[in-house]
């Protein structure tokens, strides 16, 4: 009977030690998984922010292109009107010089 109690006690001690080792190994893998998940979440957030920044930059570039086109059109019309005024001035002077 005494031997049976020793065997049962030893069995529970081995079982407890095995469970403790298993818990340690599982805890390490859980910590690694949590760290990996945290890195993935951070990467996902960074990707979303980068996507938003790229979209914002595209919008700003489109706005800048529209303003540039508008300004170039304005410059073109200003140059055309100055050319017309200059040619009219020269033609008027040439007419006056003839007369």
Buried (B, 14 or more C-beta within 10 A) or exposed (E): EEEEEEEEEEEEEEEEEEEEEEEEEEEEEEEEEEEEEEEEEEEEEEEEEEEEEEEEEEEEEEEEEEEEEEEEEEEEEEEEEEEEEEEEEEEEEEEEEEE
